[in-house]
Amino acid sequence: MTIDALIQTKELDNCLLIGYFGGGNFGDELLLEVVMNMFAASSYENVAIRYANIERYAVYHHQFGYRLVDGNDLWASLKALLRQRTVVVGGGGLWGLDTNRNIFIMSILLFIARFILHKRIYLIGVGFYGSASRLGRISAWFAAKSANIVICRDKESALNFKKMKKDSYIDNDIAFNMPRLDLSGYRAEAAELAELLKIHQKTTYITLRKFRGTVGRRFESMIQALVIAHPKQLFLVSLLQPAIEYPEGDQLIKTLATTYPNVKYMDGDINPLVLYSYFSMHANVFRFMTPQFHAIIMAILSGIEFLPLSYDNKVTALLSDKVPGSKPIGLEELSLHDLEEFST
């Protein structure tokens, strides 16, 4: 069973689609935009989407005519849960290093929806990794027991879910469906981005993200040193999460862009398929230096050279599955020499 095959059965119509949607994180918004395109291609009509910060929906997404449910309104979410026939968890490495209390609550609610409300539950393109904490493993157990079908995004996740759910299958991350989508509706916005950035020479694209502990600050220090030491090398820098979630990182890359003429800043608050379209159209001038899981997928699908940075099992699993022979570099072991060797 694959994600595309399941969607084409129309079994997921009349669903409540949930995930980490509405926070502005590139990967989660990308998953939602891809799923909505796939639903629309299969003529889905009755879809409700639980989305935090509905007022910012248009920043990251096109309109598909699906109903948005305020993710910050518990009563609205409960009403949608009662109204829709099925619940779909639309991808992501939810049960891994990034598992938190919200993921645990969601997993419990899936259990209630299945066994008390008698809903059908589908987990599509999901990840469950050995890096998960005890809370993550407990959450994954509730989610697995709740699900009618689990479609995993890599071998490690399939192995972990299979221990708890017989009807577990392996496919790819939802984002790997991007090349199969009709992206003609995104090209005009991608062309506008190209006109804004005006990048025509070989450029290293660097992204920052907020990490726990000191690993992020160490990475940022090396990025700053790299930019200063190589003034003739061009860099494009951005966050792939809202600046309000990581103001220190946003301030750093803005400072780099205003201080050093070889650095250009890009606002990461953008429709993710516009960004994918832009990089696909200009793949020959870029190389990627990014720790974000879905930015790496974007590089793989666009044929862009990238430094195989890994901060979690999910990235290592991705590289093992899709880039055989690659040698992931853990952020803890990363050196300035690694960055210089790659980008210069």
JOLINWO-V610981 format. One record per helix or strand of 2 or more residues. SS is the DSSP state (H for helix, E for strand). FROM is the first residue (numbers start at 1). LEN is the number of residues. If there is no record, write none. Layout:
# JOLINWO-V610981
SS&FROM&LEN ; SS&FROM&LEN
This chain:
# JOLINWO-V610981
H&3&6 ; E&15&4 ; H&26&16 ; E&47&5 ; H&54&7 ; E&67&4 ; H&74&10 ; E&86&10 ; H&101&15 ; E&120&9 ; H&134&13 ; E&149&4 ; H&155&8 ; E&168&3 ; H&174&7 ; H&184&14 ; E&203&6 ; H&215&15 ; E&234&6 ; H&247&13 ; E&263&3 ; H&272&10 ; H&283&3 ; E&286&4 ; H&293&10 ; E&305&2 ; E&309&2 ; H&313&10 ; E&329&2 ; H&336&8
